[in-house]
Amino acid sequence: MSAAPTSGPLTCRRAGPLRGAIEVPGDKSISHRSLLFGALSTGETRVAGLLDAEDVHSTRRAVEALGATVRTEGAEVVVTPPATLREPGDVIDCGNSGTSLRLLTGVLSGVPGLSVLTGDASLRRRPVRRVIDPLRVMGANLSARDGDRLPPVVVRGGALRGARHLLPVASAQVKSALLLAGLFAEGETTVVEPEKSRDHTERMLRGMGVPVKVSGLEVSVSAARPAGGRVDVPGDISSAAFFLCGAAALPGSEVTVRNLGVNETRTGLLDVLRAMGADVRLANLREVAGEPRADVTVRADRLEGTEIRGATIPRLIDELPVVMVMATQARGRTVIRDAKELRVKESDRLAAMGETLSRAGARIELFEDGCAIDGPTPLRGVEVRTRLDHRIAMSMAVAQLFCGGEPVVLDDVACVATSFPSFFRLLDQVSGQASGGGAP
């Protein structure tokens, strides 16, 4: 079996069960922040476990354009900051990375000079107004395409003033952009969310010596520069989700993911797996560099439908596409609500997964903010338009395990490299296939 292609179409044809122990690559959210916060710091930052994927490469190129030096020393990546961030000499291309673009919009609002942030075709369709509007309250000079709705984003950096922001939707990217702008602002900057989103920004800034005040759903910072330091990146639970959900639903499966980040703002997936009846076990729980991690084992069991809504949604927003796949194999109805955020990801993930799973035989009803899925339902092979969205591609590769041996054909898998270049190799490993993406 030949190696899986890194771009173009891929035919997935695997059979379960899924068994084995693996490590997934470093957490993407933490990897982005380690490079960006390192560039803002007064001293050197050394990062172990940095995710080696296209989205993080975009952040690396961006901080280098702002004057930071990034080098590899053995198993570590070292970020040496400039004395002050400089105006970039060219447009900053963020590729497919919404995190890079939104967080950089916050940082560059306080850096004197002109900056332009753009990205690939997918990123240029993702909304930016909800970052632009609150930054303007702080005095930022920003503009964007289509009435300030879409990238590219033009930033004319200058003096900022602190402000109190009440976010209508919990978003770690928006929260982080505002807190990073607050590091350049006069006075205090406070962000209040309706539900708690992932808190990697707060943890890392505090670990780098920035006074961060957290009170319930409020987070506040004042002008400061991080000191730098050491960051140890745990495995990404959003990447592990494909294997954990597949193992939960596929009879005879048992998968362990070692050194996995289990920050409580990210473990909504584990709560949902337990609620649906999966056997979930954590071992070797510890905290390293401010982030909890553990070895997580999921063993298949008969799954029952459940409701996923409210405060759980921000804690598993990126995992919902593969949760939808898992729900097709659960007995009864699974309902997902309050997840309108899925419509403004790399694609409209609700529409994309709803349409694709329906063609594969799933019984699914879409709502504006979620869906209802009735199961269990055997799926059938289908051709998938990935829409340049890595999570659609990987979720449907997992869905193929429930297609009774029929193939699922992904039209283009180049998008997988944005977050998880080793995905197909690891899926082959736990499904007992030879290396190569499961194609004949």
C-alpha positions in Angstrom: 0.0 0.0 0.0 1.5 3.3 -1.1 1.8 6.3 1.2 -1.2 8.5 1.5 -1.1 11.6 -0.7 -0.7 15.0 0.9 -3.0 16.7 -1.6 -5.6 15.9 -4.1 -8.2 13.1 -3.7 -7.9 10.2 -1.3 -9.9 7.0 -1.1 -10.4 5.8 2.5 -11.1 2.1 2.9 -10.4 0.8 6.4 -12.0 -1.6 8.9 -12.0 -1.6 12.6 -11.7 -2.1 15.4 -9.4 0.7 16.5 -6.7 -0.5 18.9 -3.5 0.8 20.3 -1.7 3.6 22.0 -0.6 6.8 20.2 0.5 10.4 20.7 -1.0 13.1 18.7 0.8 16.3 17.7 1.1 19.3 19.9 -1.9 21.5 20.7 -2.5 24.0 17.9 -3.9 26.7 20.1 -1.0 26.6 22.6 1.5 26.3 19.7 0.3 29.6 18.1 0.4 31.4 21.4 3.8 30.2 22.3 5.3 31.7 19.2 3.3 35.0 19.3 3.7 35.6 23.0 7.4 34.7 22.7 7.7 37.5 20.1 6.1 40.0 22.5 8.4 39.1 25.4 11.4 40.7 26.9 13.4 37.5 27.0 13.8 34.2 25.1 11.0 31.6 24.9 11.8 27.9 24.5 9.0 25.6 23.2 8.9 21.8 23.4 6.3 19.9 21.5 5.4 22.7 19.1 3.0 21.5 16.4 4.7 21.2 13.0 1.8 22.0 10.7 0.9 24.7 8.2 -1.3 26.8 10.5 1.6 27.2 13.0 4.0 27.8 10.2 1.9 30.8 9.3 2.3 32.3 12.8 6.0 31.6 12.7 6.4 33.5 9.5 4.3 36.3 10.9 6.4 36.8 14.0 9.5 36.7 11.9 8.1 39.5 9.8 7.6 41.5 13.0 11.3 41.1 13.9 11.4 38.0 16.0 14.0 35.2 15.4 12.7 31.6 15.5 15.2 28.7 15.4 15.2 25.0 16.1 17.5 23.6 18.7 17.2 19.8 19.0 13.7 19.1 20.2 12.9 22.7 21.1 11.9 25.8 19.1 13.5 29.0 20.4 11.9 32.4 20.0 14.1 35.5 20.4 12.0 38.7 20.5 13.1 42.0 19.0 13.5 45.0 21.3 10.2 46.3 19.8 8.0 44.8 17.2 8.5 46.4 13.8 6.2 47.3 10.9 6.2 44.3 8.5 7.8 44.9 5.2 5.1 43.1 3.2 1.6 41.7 3.5 1.3 39.0 6.2 -0.2 35.8 4.7 -1.9 33.8 7.5 -2.7 30.9 5.2 -5.7 29.0 6.5 -5.2 30.1 10.1 -8.0 32.1 11.7 -6.1 32.1 15.0 -3.1 33.8 13.4 -5.2 36.4 11.7 -7.4 37.3 14.7 -4.7 37.3 17.3 -2.3 39.3 15.1 -5.1 41.9 14.5 -5.1 42.5 18.2 -1.3 42.7 18.5 -0.8 44.9 15.5 -3.4 47.4 16.6 -0.8 48.6 19.1 2.3 48.4 16.8 3.0 51.7 15.1 2.9 51.4 11.3 0.8 49.8 8.6 0.1 46.1 8.5 -2.1 44.0 6.1 -3.3 40.6 7.1 -4.7 38.1 4.5 -5.0 34.4 4.0 -6.1 31.7 1.6 -9.5 31.5 -0.1 -11.1 29.9 2.9 -9.8 32.4 5.4 -10.8 35.3 3.3 -14.4 34.1 3.7 -14.3 34.1 7.5 -15.8 37.0 9.3 -13.6 39.5 11.2 -16.1 42.2 12.2 -16.5 40.8 15.7 -12.8 41.4 16.3 -12.7 44.7 14.5 -15.6 46.4 16.3 -14.4 45.9 19.9 -10.8 46.8 18.9 -12.1 50.1 17.5 -13.6 50.8 20.9 -10.0 50.7 22.2 -9.0 53.2 19.5 -7.7 50.8 16.9 -7.6 52.0 13.3 -8.8 48.9 11.3 -10.5 48.3 8.0 -11.4 45.2 6.0 -13.1 44.0 2.8 -16.8 43.9 2.2 -17.8 46.6 4.6 -15.2 45.5 7.2 -16.7 42.0 7.2 -14.0 39.9 5.6 -10.2 39.7 5.2 -7.8 41.2 4.2 -7.6 43.3 7.3 -5.6 46.6 7.2 -4.2 47.7 10.5 -2.8 51.2 11.2 -1.2 50.6 14.6 -1.2 53.4 17.2 -2.2 54.3 20.8 -4.8 52.2 22.4 -7.0 52.7 25.5 -8.3 50.0 27.7 -12.0 49.1 27.6 -14.6 46.7 29.0 -15.9 44.2 26.4 -19.0 42.1 26.7 -18.8 39.4 24.1 -22.1 38.2 22.7 -20.6 34.7 21.9 -17.8 32.9 23.8 -14.8 33.0 21.6 -11.2 32.3 22.7 -9.9 34.0 19.5 -11.8 37.2 20.0 -11.0 37.2 23.8 -7.3 36.7 23.1 -7.1 39.4 20.4 -8.6 41.9 22.9 -6.4 40.9 25.8 -3.3 41.1 23.5 -4.3 44.6 22.4 -4.7 45.3 26.1 -1.0 44.7 26.7 -0.4 47.8 24.6 -3.2 49.9 25.9 -3.5 52.7 28.5 -5.6 51.5 31.4 -7.2 48.1 32.1 -8.8 45.9 29.4 -11.6 43.5 30.5 -13.3 40.8 28.5 -16.6 39.3 29.8 -17.9 36.1 28.1 -21.3 34.5 28.3 -19.7 31.1 28.7 -16.1 30.2 29.5 -14.0 29.6 26.3 -10.5 28.0 26.3 -8.1 29.8 28.6 -4.7 29.0 27.1 -4.0 32.8 26.7 -4.7 33.5 30.3 -2.5 30.6 31.5 0.4 31.3 29.3 0.5 35.1 29.9 0.4 34.4 33.6 3.1 31.9 33.3 5.2 34.5 31.5 4.8 37.0 34.3 1.9 39.1 33.1 -0.6 40.0 35.8 -3.9 38.5 34.6 -7.0 38.9 36.7 -9.7 36.2 36.4 -13.0 36.5 38.1 -15.7 34.1 36.9 -16.3 34.9 33.3 -14.2 38.1 33.4 -10.6 38.4 32.4 -8.5 41.6 32.8 -5.0 42.8 31.8 -3.1 46.0 31.8 -0.1 47.2 29.8 2.7 44.7 30.2 5.3 42.7 28.3 5.6 38.9 28.9 9.0 37.8 30.2 9.3 34.7 28.0 10.2 31.4 29.5 9.6 27.7 28.8 6.5 26.2 27.2 5.8 22.5 27.0 2.9 21.8 24.5 0.7 18.8 25.3 -1.1 16.7 22.7 -4.1 18.4 21.1 -7.5 17.0 22.3 -9.1 18.3 19.0 -6.8 16.0 17.1 -7.3 13.1 19.5 -11.0 13.5 19.1 -11.0 11.6 15.8 -9.5 8.5 17.4 -11.5 8.7 20.7 -14.9 9.1 19.0 -14.1 6.4 16.5 -13.0 4.1 19.3 -16.1 4.9 21.4 -18.5 3.9 18.6 -16.7 1.0 16.9 -17.2 -2.3 18.7 -14.1 -4.0 20.0 -12.1 -0.8 20.0 -9.8 0.6 22.7 -7.5 3.5 22.1 -5.1 5.3 24.4 -3.8 8.8 23.6 -0.8 9.6 25.7 0.3 13.1 27.0 -3.0 14.6 26.0 -3.9 18.1 27.1 -6.9 18.0 29.5 -7.4 21.6 30.3 -11.0 21.8 31.7 -11.9 24.5 29.2 -11.2 21.9 26.4 -12.6 18.6 27.8 -16.2 19.0 26.8 -15.6 16.0 24.5 -14.7 13.7 27.5 -17.9 14.8 29.3 -19.9 14.0 26.2 -18.3 10.6 25.7 -19.1 9.7 29.3 -22.7 11.0 28.9 -23.2 8.8 25.8 -21.9 5.7 27.7 -18.3 5.3 26.5 -15.7 3.9 28.9 -13.3 6.9 29.5 -10.3 6.6 31.7 -7.6 9.1 32.6 -4.2 8.0 33.9 -0.9 9.7 34.8 -2.7 13.1 35.3 -0.2 15.9 35.9 0.4 19.6 35.2 3.4 20.8 33.2 4.1 24.4 32.4 0.6 25.4 33.6 -1.3 23.0 31.4 -2.8 19.7 32.7 -2.3 16.6 30.7 -3.0 12.9 31.0 -3.1 9.5 29.2 -6.7 9.1 28.0 -8.2 5.7 27.1 -11.5 5.2 25.5 -13.1 1.8 25.1 -16.1 1.0 23.0 -19.5 0.5 24.6 -23.1 0.9 23.5 -23.7 4.6 23.0 -26.8 6.5 23.8 -27.9 9.8 22.4 -27.5 12.9 24.5 -28.0 16.6 24.5 -25.0 18.9 24.0 -25.6 22.7 24.5 -24.9 25.7 26.6 -21.6 25.9 28.5 -20.4 22.6 27.0 -20.3 24.0 23.5 -17.2 26.3 23.8 -15.4 23.4 25.4 -15.7 21.1 22.3 -16.5 23.4 19.4 -13.8 22.1 17.2 -14.7 18.5 18.0 -18.3 18.7 17.0 -17.9 17.5 13.4 -16.6 14.1 14.5 -19.1 14.0 17.4 -21.8 14.3 14.7 -20.2 11.2 13.1 -20.2 9.3 16.4 -23.8 10.3 17.1 -24.9 8.4 14.0 -23.9 5.2 15.8 -25.6 6.0 19.1 -29.0 4.7 20.1 -31.7 7.4 20.1 -31.5 11.1 19.4 -28.4 13.3 19.9 -29.2 17.0 19.9 -26.6 19.8 19.5 -27.7 23.4 20.1 -26.0 26.8 20.8 -23.4 25.9 18.2 -23.9 28.6 15.6 -20.2 29.3 15.8 -19.7 26.2 13.6 -21.1 28.2 10.7 -18.1 30.6 10.7 -15.2 28.1 10.9 -13.0 27.1 7.9 -16.4 26.2 6.3 -20.0 26.2 7.4 -19.4 23.0 9.3 -23.0 22.4 10.3 -24.1 22.6 6.6 -21.1 20.7 5.4 -21.4 17.8 7.9 -25.2 17.8 7.6 -25.2 17.5 3.9 -22.4 14.9 3.7 -23.7 12.7 6.5 -27.2 12.8 5.0 -25.9 11.6 1.7 -24.0 8.8 3.6 -27.4 7.7 5.0 -27.5 9.5 8.4 -30.8 10.7 9.8 -30.1 14.3 10.6 -32.0 17.5 11.0 -30.2 20.8 10.8 -31.1 23.9 12.9 -29.6 27.4 12.6 -27.5 26.7 15.8 -27.1 22.9 15.7 -28.6 19.6 14.6 -30.5 16.5 15.8 -29.2 13.0 14.8 -31.1 9.8 15.2 -29.3 6.5 15.4 -27.9 4.0 15.2 -27.6 4.1 11.4 -25.3 2.2 9.2 -23.5 4.6 6.8 -22.6 4.1 3.2 -19.7 5.2 1.1 -19.8 8.7 -0.3 -17.8 11.2 -2.2 -16.9 14.2 0.1 -16.2 17.8 -0.9 -13.9 18.8 2.0 -14.3 22.6 1.3 -10.7 23.2 2.3 -11.6 22.2 5.9 -9.3 19.8 7.7 -12.0 18.8 10.2 -14.5 17.9 7.5 -11.9 15.7 5.8 -10.7 13.9 9.0 -14.3 13.5 10.4 -15.4 11.8 7.2 -12.3 9.5 7.2 -13.6 8.3 10.6 -17.1 8.0 9.2 -15.9 5.5 6.6 -15.2 3.1 9.5 -19.0 2.8 9.8 -19.7 2.3 6.1 -19.5 -1.5 6.1 -16.3 -1.6 4.1 -17.5 0.8 1.4 -15.0 3.6 0.5 -15.3 7.3 1.3 -13.5 9.5 -1.3 -12.2 12.8 0.0 -11.8 15.3 -2.9 -8.7 17.0 -1.6 -6.7 16.2 1.6 -4.3 19.1 1.4 -6.2 20.9 4.1 -5.3 18.2 6.7 -1.7 19.5 6.7 -3.0 22.7 8.3 -3.3 21.0 11.7 -2.5 17.2 11.6 -0.1 16.1 8.9 0.3 12.6 10.5 -3.4 11.9 10.8 -3.8 9.3 8.1 -0.6 7.4 9.3 -2.0 7.3 12.8 -5.4 6.2 11.6 -3.8 3.4 9.7 -1.8 2.4 12.8 -4.8 2.0 15.1 -6.9 0.4 12.5 -4.2 -2.2 11.8 -3.6 -1.1 8.2 -0.3 -0.7 6.4 0.9 2.9 6.1 -1.0 4.7 3.4 -4.4 6.2 4.1 -6.4 3.1 3.6 -6.5 3.4 -0.2 -6.3 0.2 -2.2 
